[in-house]
Amino acid sequence: MSDYNNMNDNNINNNENNPYGSWRMADGGYRQVYPTPQVKEEYRKNKKKGKFARAVKFTLAALIIGLLAGLGVVGYHYFFGGGRANTTQTEREIVQTEDVAGSNDVIELNSDDFKKNELDGVVSDVSDIVDKVMPAIVSINATDIITSYDIFFGRQYNQSVVGSGSGIIIGQSDSHILIVTNNHVVADSEKIEIIFADESTAEATIKGADSNSDLAVLEVAIEDLSEDTLNSIKVARLGNSDNLKAGEMVIAIGNALGYGQSVTVGYISALEREIEVQGIKMKLIQTDAAINPGNSGGALLNIKGEVIGINSVKLADKDVEGMGYAIPISDAIPMINLLMNNKVVEVAEMGFLGINIETAQNVTEELSKQYNMPVGIFVNDVVENSPAEKAGLKSGDIIVGFNDIKIKTIDDLLNVLTYTRPGDEIVLKIKERENGEYLEKELNVVLGKRP
C-alpha cells in the first residue's frame, strides 16, 4: 500500500463527489481507487444535494424563460397591437362591434334587451315603425251610385256600390284635416267615408283631384271630429323617393280588401317601372310587398317610417306573383301641393298662358326616341303679346314643366292651369334647341286674363 504515499495530487479525472476515481501514480501508471464505507455514505449525501440543486436550478431557469417569453408577448401586443395587451375574447368582440357601429358606445347584446345594429340593413321587427305611422293612415269607403235597368220590364233603378281604399294624413289646417289618396279610389263617388285609426268615422269631400297623376286630396272638417280622435291622429312624415335603391326594405300599410288596416313587408324590386294605368303611362316603384285591392292610396314606408310611395296598383295575372306598384312620393309632392292649396276654377277664371293648343303637339316617348327630342309639348304657335311671348317662349320650344310639376302632354298643362288664376306667377320649364342640342331653361311667367 506504499503506493498511496507516492500519489500525485495532479488528478486528471477527479470529481470530489465521485469516490471511484482513476488516480495517476508516481511511476506513471494508473490505479483504480475503491472507496471505504465512510466515503460511500458521504457520496450518497452529496449526490442527493446535487440532484436537489439541479432541480432548483432547472425550475428557476424555466420560470425565468417563461417570464421573458410572457414579457415578449406583452411587448409585442403593446407596440404592434395598438396598445391593447392581453385582450379577452369578450373585449375583442366589443371592440369589433364598436368599430362596425362607428361609435365609442359599447353595444350590449343579450336576450332580455336585444339591440340591433341598424347598419347591417336587417330589421326583424317592424312593429315599432307601424305603431308610430298607423295613426297617420286611414281607411276609405267610397260610395258610387250605379244605375241599372230591368231587362224584362225596362225599369230603371239605382244601386249603391261601396269601394274600399286607403289614405294618408298629410296636413292639418285650422279647419280641416287633409288626406291624400289615389284618384281612382274616390273618382265619381257620391259619398266618401273616412275611418281613422281609433275606428271613428267622418265624411270627406274632394278638395282637388288629378286623373293624370292618379292623385286626390280629401278634406275632413275638424268640427266633425271628437277631441279623442284629434289627439290620436298624426300627420305622416314624407321621405325622399329619389334616393331609393333596389333591394331596400319597405312596409306597405293599407285597407286591404276592405277588412281594415293591415301590414305587409317586402323589398323594392325596381325603380321607374313604366306601367299603364287606365290608359295613362306612369313611372312607378315596383315592390314585392303584398298590395291588394283596398291598399290603393295607402303608404309605402321605408324603415325610418317615412312615406316614400303611395300604393297604387297590383299587377294581376295568373302567371304573376309579388308585383305591386307605388307612386314615388317625390314625384307626387308637387301635385299634392297644388291640390292642397288651390281649387279648380271655371275656364273663364283660369289663368291665361298664351300658346295655341290646336297647333301644339305632344312629343311622346316614341317620337322622342325617333327624333331625339325631349318628351313634352312641342310649341308651334305662341299668341302675340301673351304672357308666354313676353316671358320669351318661342315656336319650336318644348314645354316640360310647370313649377315643379312634370308636363308631358297638353292635357297635363290644361289640368294644371285649372288651378291657376290671373296674376299667378309661375315658372315654365322648357327645352330650347341651340346648336343642335336641347338645353333646359326656366321662364318666369305672370298669367293673364283670358281674352
Steps between C-alpha positions, in 0.01 A plus 500: 500500500810716490383621171250726679786692647629584154171633358515812290227763561486564127165319446396484140145361560436601857146590615464564869156341501614188313688245723586283201788703362793408283811633655837552330780333682859619548632230274285634215234228519133512615328327781127469576416615850218322687320704767456419866144479656539852637578632154197323351266660760643841431454442128128420539444819703683710245307335212163589658615856549607512137165377370308753712727780388461404136119483542495843658718639222281344232180638657646848536620488141154395377336781699741755362448379142120505545511851645715625214268339244198657665663840502583452133136428412379796705754725337404381153129567560575832661719635224336327202144449625399863548572505871247222588674218682346172619155582357235245591264344243202693637690827481608427141138445399400830658784684326394354165141600563613852582701517179199384293260736673734793459446603858687487831189377679502132589216309337367230732329200348293288731175306490318735736567821313617430146633806324543453127777656300306705244803523273464136396178585312301220663185583695319207655220692671306787340234529770650819649499667159140394440389626843639844423362527146161329534326812648582681171331235282123490437258264331266636233156378400389668177136457398403511134146500365460251218198530274361167375207397282261210528540311171147357523297805597739778402489652845789717617634479853804628688730281705766610749840338457768552763866482406787483746828687503757661724636847568785684672456802727739759355390828657277683744371854480294695751182356357582178313700179497656435158535145362667382180384191312477365146259678268352169386396425859264798525428599138126551432409408859175626649620455857846456654534361852829517691578248774779614732737282702277525809208358293314834499346612168441828321386612157754650259481714189739523207713812519687426180561208267719423200430197286833522314705456815229285664504721810225660704498708816204466736402724787315422822358779714662509844167590656376155394767326707503433872781623722615141557530445124693824451740396775551154352570584135835612360632664187725265302865580446588506131834367379704530181443236234778636278760329722346152495688192387380160390521255789402746774249372753152656486174473694153535345202605713147514367137391514555172315173352366308746720575299816676789675862598530755225442878488466717324242878505467724460197772663296534744214518283191563774245475875445338703221296212364282637221145371558182597320216574742160570347662608173761722669867404511667552835847426638454319830686321776473123472488299824435144607318618815145372459273773359140394457167669416434748779871579544474771233581840647681351799859554602819331388753566776874468541647359823514853645121520485502759220251487214699436184211391279121493463377149430317503171455172318569128500578318179242221492576201283499125556868490401603793723565505872638773726490799265345807658555864408509834678521863389840645607430762766754747355309496171167537680585790735479784243153388390392442860603856586300628207193299600533602865536871449282569200152427377381425152358808332274545200662545159414868490681553831814306409835670455597563136839379374485568127587201283285368216374165629360399159840513329708374793609135486585240762852359478441142613762248610497350151549837326766591754706194413438535128595869469723538806270757659393551864161366611255788541288748301647623172389863452423608144319830558520750786222754541624851425548726803401212731671432836688210339642715221598776741687242710695382194318187381552440127383266227703179515541502876386193695314549829612240758396647836266734683655607831615165644241294312614295202311573179487230234175569316263783415250348743761530777539870430125568479443309823757710687359821358158419650655572841635843401362850488598820318796664671657173620878487452619167371825348371466346155775243434591453135758332280638735233700381203842661465778380270329168447442434872202557731592705804272545801388851591257653746261780406331711765144560386225713652171349382248737348125517454343290230405708190 
